[in-house]
Amino acid sequence: MKFTVADLLDQVPVSGSVESETLEKIFRLSNRSEKDTLQLAIQGLEKLGVITCPKEGSIQRTDNPDMIEARLRCSSKGFCFAIRDDGGEDIYIRDHQLNHAWNGDRVLVKVTREGGRRRSPEGGVQCILERQTTSLLAHLDQQENRVVALPLDDRLLATIELAEAGEHSGSLVEVKVDRYPVAQFAARGHVARPLPLDAGAAGDRELLLTKANLHERPEAPRSSLKTPNAKKRQQLCDQPSLLLRSWSGAGAPALPAVHVEPHEGGSRLWVHAPTVAERLAPGQALDAWIKERGEALCLGEVWQPLLNGPLDEACRFTVGEEQDAITLRLDINAEGDVRDWLFCLSRIRPVAEITPAQLEALGARKPKARSVPAALKPIKDQIGQLETLLFCARSLQAEAIRNGVLELDLAAPELESLGDLGRSWPDADRQQWISPLNEQDPQSILAVLVMAADRTWSQHSQDLQVKALELLAPEAEASALTDVAKAAVALELPLELEEDGTPSPVELAQAIASCPQRRVLDRQLCQALPAPLLEIDATTEPGEGGANDDSEVTASAETDRSSSTPRRTAPWCCPTLHAADLINQQLLSAVLLEGKDRPSVRQKDKVVLGERGCGSRIEWPLFSQSQSQKISELAPQRLLQKLNARRRQVAELRRDVVAMMQARHCEPMVGQEQPGVISGVQSYGFFVELPPSMIEGLVHVSSLNDDWYEYRSRQNRLVGRRNRRRYQLGDAVTVKIMKVDVLRNQIDLEVVASADDAAEVVSTAPGSGQEASIPVLVNEH
């Protein structure tokens, strides 16, 4: 089928109507069978009350609050929830109400039972808008006289019938779905190719791309690039800007350049972003292709870039070469507070690329040393700027933490095979938290600068009343934060829980920061924080004029400062990494190139549209009506849904890549004993993390055969009934690696008992006069 139900609904306007013949042209339906399929979809949606047909051939949307659009999330245990796009409460879907929907599908859900205080609302899937899974990894299994495919992903609760399996029976294969299940008919597919497990690093990458359904990305369309505007650019080629780069993998994306100098006791910082937006016409084939891809894919030492080759080459900064850029100048005081800013178009010429080896040499150099280490000689003229840059990054990081941004210490595993995945992400990975500043990693420094630049565009766009694409983080569930707090209290952290209150993430992070078990608690807190979502502020109209005055912007910033929620951020500096940055860069370019800086050409006084507080001086429409229409079409709601889905998909792929590399590293260690730290406790056992590779395996409770162990959730521990031995979050243990399943990223461990363990058992056994206990400061009824 050439279209999905979601595509069909996208073409039906909220107000007004569309003709079915128009839809046939949009979807390029040529034969009678394809047109009949469209009519069948229209009839089905009309019966559901999603659309109406007031007259023959005419279609319009209905306002049906009973139909909720959501994304399906299932677990291996068979529990399924519909995750609402509007941020409302998740809806529980029982298996008989799934109506053949699979994990990840976009669906329309109808609530059948309202939720209560401790119960989620329940509902049923009424319509599958778009299928997420078109191909999957599966094992082939012989059942009676037929061969079926059993999905490797146990969240896909389905069996795929195969026409034939041929010589691939019993192996791991990619299966293409030819028909999704409907009524009494099971899903049907065919084997596309076998996927061996012993094909080396390239084979592992292909396997994981197939698992994520990202292995077949369409080729870039042929398209000519635009030449950036030369008239409105500031010439900054004499400025000694620097490239902060840690990535070295094949196809690694281009990154911003920076320059900094001392200014009034603080710093004056320039962030130069590669200008991708000026080289693309919004809506053209290449622009749509990039937004469909959504994200650049890092697979360790190899990348699948977001941009095509000619565009990447055109916007990439190179030492000694002039290049066009979009620039933000920030004036930052000694405390890290941004006092002033200016956006502009520019032309730059970087003078040096800063590497991790150079920063390591700079950190090891004595303050008053006269000699210059060999690693620093190529950049000896920039040593002073690097020191100012580190001062600037430290102050910005400290200010972000004071403003409520969480700092979690979750360093990447120390595995050489990780390649670029072992380095800091230059945009802080778009989470609700940031990592501690690593002054030996150039991209860790760049991430702090980019974060400040992204937040500045958020404030500036609000000042101009331009709808920027922002990353907004949903609030964490109180129960998840309480669980983290209980784990911290069980480790004797100075944190007291009241019966009617839940600690904020900021309070938890501050309490955890000085704890010896910080990493395991930081991991738990990280898992409790929902990932931010891309949204567009619906409170403003694009460029309608009469924008906020500077005092309102300042007041908004102060509100953010006093709140425990991190300030809003509108990413724009890394359009080579994320399509969301490209959209914001298109908005920013439109402001600087097309925005009206005066009411008429007869007016001599102009407003600098990139200057802080310029919105208070604009009393006319910033854009013409046609320009406003084009801007509003840059990020339709359907595109935001796709970008958010792709962000989740890519994040899961990166986790799988890291987990498989860890499992490969662990394979030769089967049978060996390793020291580790308990990183999680459940009723079925506990997880142990093995530094420095941070491999995590499971000690199943069935392997603890010296006693019967009870699970105590409030203290995050397992306790033996007779010997009173306990296994608690953060405890150091020695384990033996028993089994490694590379395909499922599962590692089985067993605890190795020591003499100290035996002594502890004797001292805490009944009748010994001692009982191991930890006070829990939790006030409960």
N, C-alpha and C positions, 0 to 999 in steps of 0.2 A: 504494500500500500504506500502511496506517495505522500501521505499525510497522517498525522496522529490526531486524536480527538483534541489534544491540547492545541495543535496547529489550527484546527478548525475554529475553536473558541477564540483564539487570538485574532482571527480575522473578522469576528463579529463584534462590532463596536458596542460600547456600554450604552451610548445614546445613539439613536438612529437605527438603521438596518442595512443589510447587505443582500444583494441578489445572489441566488445560487449559481447563476451563470458567471457572475464575477468570481465566485470561489473556484469554479471549474478552470477559469483562466489563471488564477493565482497558483493553483496546485498543478497546472498543466495536465489536466485530465483530458485525454484525447478519445479513448474508446468507450463504448457503452458500458462495459463492465466496471471501469473506474468511476464513471459518473453514477452508476447504480450504487456503488459503495458509498459515495458521498451522500446520496439521498437516504441510504439506510442509516448512516451516522446521524443525519439531521433528524430523522424520525425517532431514533432512540433517545437523543437529547431532548426532543420535544416531549416525549413521554415522561422523562425524568423531571420535567419542569425547568430545565436549564435554559432553553430557548423557546421562542414562540414563532409561529409563522402566521402573521396577521392576514397575509394574502399569499396566493400561490407564487412560489419562487422567491419570496421575501423572508428574511430571517433577522430576528433581533434578540438580544439578551434579555433575561428576566432577572429581577432582583429576588433571588431565592436564598434567604438566610439559612435554610435547612441544609443546603449543600455546601460543604466545607472542603476547600481544596487543601490537600496535604500530601506529604511524602511518607511512604510506608517504611517503617523500620522494624525488622523482625530479629529475633534471637534464635540461637540454636536450640533453645528449649521449647520453641513454638509460641512464645509470647510475641505479639505484634502490636505496635502502636502507630497511629497516624500522627505525624509531626506537622502541626499547622503552620501555614505560611504567615498567618497574622500574629503569631506569637502567643496564641491562646493555649489553653491546657491540652496536653496530649490526649488522644482518644484511644482507648483500648479496643482492639479488634479481636474478637474470638475467631478461632480457625474456621468455623462454619460461616462466618460473616466476611471472609476474605474475598470470596467470589473469584478465586483463581489469581488474585493479585500476588505479586512477588515482592520480596525485599527490594527497596529502592524505587519502586514504581510511584508515579504521581497519580493520585486517585481523587475522586470526589466521595466524601464520606457523609453519611447522615447519622446524627446522634440518636440513639435509641433509648439511652438511659442516662440521665443526668448524674454527674459526679457528686460525691459527698465530701466530708471533711478529710477522710482518709482513703477515698476511692476515686479513681479517675473515671470520667464519663466513658460510656461504651457506645459503640456505633458499628455500622456496617459499610462496606465498600459498595457504592452504587454504580460507579463507572471508573474504568481505568483510562486515565488521560494520556499517559505516555509510559511505555515500557522502558525500564532502565537496562535490562539485560537482553542483549541480542545474541551474545555468544558467551560460553562459559567453559571452565575447566571441569572435567568429569572423569571418573573411573568407569570403565565398561564392565557390566555384570551380566552373566547369563542367567536368565529367569525362564524356566521351562523351555519353550521353543523359540524364545526371542532374546535379543540383546538390548539392554537398556543402559542409559547413561545416568550415573548417580553423581549429582553436582558435588564438587569438592567443597564449595561454600555451603556449610550446613545451615545457613540462614535461608537458603532457597529450598523450601519444603516441597520439592517436586521431583518427579522422575520423568526423564525424556525418552520416549520411544524412538528407536532408530530403524531406518529402513534396512540397513546392513552395517556391520562393523568391519567386515573383511579381516585383514591380518592384524588389526589393532586391538583385538579382543584382549582384555585384561590390562591394558596399558593406560597411561594418562593421555588424554586427548583434548583438543578443543572441539566443542560441539556448537554448531550454528543452529539457532532455533528457527525452524521453518513454520511452525504453527504453535501458538500459545494454547494452553488448556482452555476448553470451553465446554460447558454443560458436562456430559459424561465422557467426553473425549479428552485423553491425556495430551500433554505437549508432545510435539514431534520435532525431530531434528536430524542432522546428519553430521558425520565426523568430518571436520575440516582438515585436521592434520594431527599427527602425534607430537607430543612434547616430552622429550627425554629429560630425566633428572640429572644426567651426568654430562651435560654439554658445556660445562664451564660457566664463567661469569656471563658471557653473552647469552647462553641458554637460560640462565636464571633470570636475566633481565627480560627476555622474551616471555618467559613463563609468567612473571609478575605483571607485565603489561597486559597479557591475555586475561589474567585473573581480574584485573581492574577494568577490562573492556576498553583499553586505551591503545591497543596494538594496531588498530586500523584507523589511522587519522588521515583524512583526505589530503591530497597534495594541494599546495598553494596555487591559486589561480594566477594566470598571467595578468600583470597589472603594471602600469607605469607609475612612477613615484612623482609626487609634486616637489617643486623646489621651494624651500622655506623662504618666507618673506625677508628681504634684505634691508628694507627701508627703516624699519622700526627697531633694529637691533643695536644693542650697546656693544661697542668694541672693547672686549676684555682680554684680548690676546696677549697683552703685556703682563697680565696677572699670572703669577706662578701657581696655577692650580695643580692639584695632585689627584691621582687615581688610587683609591684605596681598594685593593683587590687581593682576595685570598683564594678564590676559585682558580683552578687550572685545568679542569676537565674539558674534553672535546665538546665544542658547541656551547660553552658557558656564556650566559648573556652579558651584554654590555651593562655597565653600572655608572652611577653619577660620578662627577668630579667635584672636588671641594677646594676652597681656599679660605684661610682664616688669618686674621691679624689682630693684635691687641687694639682695644678701642675703649677709652674712658673707663679704665679699670676692669673691663670685661673683655669681650671678643666681638669682632665683626666677622660673620661667617657668610660665605657664598656657597650655595648648593646648586650645581649645574646638572640638570637632568638631560639625558638624550632626548632630542625632540623628535618623537615618532609621530605625534599627532599632525604636525605641519606637513608631513610627507604623504598623508593619507586623506582621501576625500571621504568624509563620513557617509556610510551606506554603500560604498563601492564594494566590489567583490572581495578584494584583499582585506578591507576593514571588517567585513562580515566574517571572513574566514578566521581572522585573528580572534574575534570575540567568540566564535564557536569553539576554538581551541581552549580559550580561557586562561590557561596557565602554562608556563614552561615546566618541563618535567626533568627533575634531577634523578639520575639513576646511579649515582656514585661517581665514577670516573667518566661517564658519558651523559650527555644532555640531549633531550628533544626540545629544541628551542621553540619559543612562542612565535617569533617572527620568521619570515622567509629569509633566504640568504641575501638577496639584494637590499632589503630594508634593514637587516641587521648590520650589513657592511656600511650602509649610508649613514647610520646614526651612531655607530661605535666610536668612542673617543680613543685616540691614539696619541702617544707621547710625541710632541713636536709638530703635530698637524693641526691646522685650524679646523674647527667644527662648530656648527650651529647648536645652540642649547636653549633651554628654558631655565631661567635662573631665579633664585630667591636669595635676597640678601637679608640676613637677620642680625640685629643688634642685640647682644645678650650681655646682661650684667654679670658681675662676679658670682652671684648666687644662682645663675642659670635661668633667670627670668627673661623672656623675650620682650624687649621694650619697643622695638620698631621693626618694620619689615618693608620690603619692596620686591614685587614680582616684575620681571622684565624678560624680553627676548634678548639673546646675547650671542656673541661669537667668542669662543675661547680657544686656547692652545695649551693643553696640559704639558708640564715640564718634567714630570717624573711619575713612575708607578711605585707605590709603596707596598712591600711584601712583608709577610710574617717574619722572615729572617732579619729584615732591617729593623723592625720594631723590637724584636728580641735583643738585637745588638744595642739599640737605643736604651732599652730598659736596664741592660747590664753595664752600660757606660757610667763611670763615676761622674758626678755633677761638675767637678772642676777639672776634669781630665783635658789635657791639651791635645793628645793624640786622637785621631779619628779611626775607629775600627774599620777593617777592610770592607765589611758589609755596608757601612754607611758612606764610604767615599764617593759612590756615584750620586748620592743625594746630600753631600755635605753642606750645600748652600740652602737646603731645606730643613736642616735640623732644628733651627729656631722655630720655623712654622710648625713642625711636628710637635714640639713641646707645647706651643700655644694651642694646637689642635687637641692634644690630650687634656689640657686644662679646660678647654671648652666642652669636651665630651664628658668629663667628670662633673662639671657644674650642671650640664643639662640632665645627666642621669640622676644626680641628687635632687634636682628640682622636680623631675618626673615622679620620683618616689615620694617626695613631700606632697605632691598633688594627688596621691592615691594610686599610682601605678604600682602593681605588685612586682617585686623582684624575686624570682625563684631560681635556685641554683640547680639546674638540670642539664649539666654538661653532656655533650654527645659522647657516645662510647669511644674509647681509644682503640680504634681498629683502622689499620692502614687501608684496608679494602673499601672503607666507606668513601674515600675520595672527598669530593666536595660536600657530601652530606655530613662530614665531620667538622665543617667550618660553620661559623656564625652566618645566619641569613641576613642580608643587608637591609632588610625591612623588619627585623625583629620577628619574622615569621607570622606576623599579623595575629598574635594571640592577645589574651587579656593580661599578659604578664611579660616582663622583659628579663633577660639574663643579666647576671653581673657583668660589668664592663671588663672585657679581656683586652688589656692594652698591648698584647702581642698578636692580636688578630685584627687586621685592617678592617674587615667587614663588621666586626663587633663595634668598632668606633663609628663606622659609617652608619650602622643601624640606629645609633643614638641621634645622629644628625638628621637622618631621614625621618625619624619619628617626629622631631621638632618641626621639620618642613611640612610634613603631612598634616599636622595639627594646625599649622599656620594657614594652610589653604582652607581647612574647615572653617576657621574663624573669618577669613577674608571672604569666602563665598557667602557666609551668612550675612556679613556686612553689606555685600552687594545684592543680596537676595537672589543668588544664583543657586539652583538646585544641584549641589555636588553629591557625588556618590560616596557615602560614608560607611565606615565599619562600626557597627553598634553591637555591643555585647549584651545578650540577655542576662538577667539576674540569675545567679546560681540558686538552686533549690535549697531551702533552709535545712532540709533533712540531710543533704549531702554535706553542707558546711558543718552541721552538728556532728556528723560522723567523724569528720577530720578533727574537730575540737575534742571529741571524746578520746580519739587516738592520742592527741597531744597531751591531754590531761593524764592519761594512763602512763605516759612517759615522764610524769612529774614536772611538766611545764607550768609556769605560773599563769594559768588561765582558768578562770572560774566561769561555769555555765549557770545561768539563771533559768528557771523553769519557763519563763515567759519571753525569753530572748535568744537570738542566735548571733554568734559573733560574726562580724563582717569579714570578708576575705583579707582586708588590710590588717585587721587586728590579729587574724590567724598568722599571716605572713610575718608580722612583727614578732609574735611570740615564738615562731618557729626559727627565725633567723639565727639565733644564738644556740640552738639545740644541737647536740652531737649527732642526733639522728635527722638532721635537717633534710637530707636528700629524700629519704623515704616519705617524710611528711610533706615535703614540697611536691612530690609525685602525687600524693593523695589529694592535695589541694588543687593541683593542676587538673586532675581528672574531675574534680567537682565544678570546674569553671566551664560553662558552655562556650563554644567557639563563636567569635563575633560573626555577624551576618552583614552582607552588603545591603544597604537600604538608601533610599533617597528621601530627604526631608520633605514631607508633603505640606509643610506649613507656609512655604513661600512660592511665589510664581517667578519664573526665570526672568530676571532683568526688568522687573516692573517699575523700577525707580523708587525714589523716596526711601532709600535703604536705611538701615539702622545707623544711628550715629555712633561715634567712637565710644561714647560712654556706655552704650548698650553692649557693645562687644566686650569692653572691659568688665562690665558687670557679669556678663556670661562667663568670662574666664574666671572671675572670682568665685562664681557659683560652683564651677568645676573644681576650683582649688579646695573649697571646703567640703566637697562631696567625697565619699569613699569610692565613687565610680570614676574610672579614668576618663580624661577629657575625650571629646569626639575627635575622630581622625578621618581625613579624606585623602587616601593615598594617591599620589601622582608622580612620584620620583622614579619609579621602576616600571615603565611601560614595556620593557623588554622581558619582564617576569610575569606580569599580571595584566589581563585585559581591563580590569577595573582601573588600574593606573592610567591606561590609555584613554579611557572614557573621561576621567577627571582632567587629563592633559588636554583633551579636545575642548572641554569646557573652559579651562584656563587660557588656551590659545584663542578661543572665541572672544573672551573678555579683552585680551591684550590686542587682538588684531581687528575685531569687528565692533567692539563696544563703543558707544558714543561718549566721547570725553567732553562734550559741550552740547548745549541744546540745539545749536544751529551753526552753520559754517560762518555766519556773520559774527558770532561770539568769539573774541580773541582769547579770553582766559580759558584754559583747558584744565581738566582734572586728570591727574595721573592715576589711571585705573588700577595700577598695581601697588599703590601706596596704602599704608595702613590708615584706616579711618576715612577713605575717600567716599564711602557710601553716604556719609552725612552731607556731602556737598552735591550729590546727584539728585536733582529734582525733575528728571525727565526719564523716559523709558531708556534703559540701557541698550536694548536691542530693538530692531524693527520687528514687526509681526511675523514676517517670514523667517527671520533669524531665530526668534523665540520658538517657532514651530520646529525648526530643525534641531534646536537644542533639546527640546522636550522629547524628541525621538531618539536621542542618543542612548538612552537606557530605559527602554520599556520594561514593565514589570516581568514579562516573560523572560527577558534577557537576564534580569537580576536572579530569577529562580535558577536559570541555567548556570550562571556564574557561581552562585552559592553551592549548587550541586557539584560543579566541577571542583571547587575548592575542597569540599569534603572528599571527593574521589581521589584527588591528588594527594591530600594529606594522608589518606589511608594507604595509598601506594607507597609513599615515602616511609611510613611505618613498616610496611611489609618488606621493603627493600632492606631496611636496617635490620629487621628481625631475621631475614634469610641470611644476611651476611654474618650475623651473630651465630646463627645455627651452623653455618658452614665452618666458622671458626671453632665451634664447639665439637664438631664431629671427631676430630682426632683425640679429643680429651675424654672420650667414653672410657669409664673405668678408673679415671683419675679422681683424687680428692682435691677439693678446692675450698678456700675460705670464702664466705659470703655473708650477706646481711639479709635478714628477713624483711622483705619489701611489701608483703601483703598477707593477711590471714583471713581464711574463709572456713566454713564448716567442713569442707572436704579436704583441707590441707593448708599449706602455706607456701608462698612464693619466696624464692631466694635470689638475690641479685649478686652476681659475681664480678667484682671490679677487677681490672679497669675496663674490661670489655662490656660491662653492664649487661651481660647475658642473664636472662631471668628464666628460671625453671621452677617446676612444681614438685614439692614433697607431698605426695598424697597421704592422707591420714591412714590409709590401709597399710602403708609401709612402716608406720609407727606401732610396731607389734609388741612393744614392751608394756603397754597399758592401754586402757580405754580413755580417749581424749575427748574432753568436752569443749565446745566452742563458746567463748564468752565475747560477744560482739562489742560490748561497751568498752572492754579493755583491749580489743584486738589481739586476742591470745587464745591458744589451745592449752588446756591444763589437764594433766593426767589425774584420774580419779584416785588412784592409790599412791603413786609416787610423788604426786604434786609437781612433777616437772612441767615447766611451761615454755611455750614457744610464742614469743611476743614480737610485735612489730618493732624493728630496729635492732633486735638481738643479733649478735655475731654467732654464726654457726659454721661447721665444717660439713660439707656434703660430698657425696660421690655422684658423678654423672653416670646415669644408668642407660639412658636412651635418648637419641636425638631424631626427631621427625622434621626434616628440613621442609617438607612440603607444607606442613601445617604449623611450622614454627613452634613446635612443642618440645620441651626438654624435661625429661623425668629425672628427678634427683632422689637421693636417699640420705638421711642424716647419718653422720659418722659419730658414734658416741666416743667421748674422751674420758679420761680419769677424772677430770673436774666435773663432768656431768654426773658420773657415778657418785661422787662425794656430795653433789648438790641433792641428788635423789635421797641419799641417806639422811641428810640434814633436814630435809623438808617432809620426810615420810611421817605418817601418823605415829604419834608416840615419841617423836624426837624432841618435842618441846618447842619446835619452831614451825612457823607457817609463812611461806613467802607470800607477801601481799603488797599491793601498791594502792595508796589512797586515791580515790576517785572523787574529785571536787565537782560533783554534778548534783544540783538540787532538783529532785524529782518528787512527785507525789508518791 
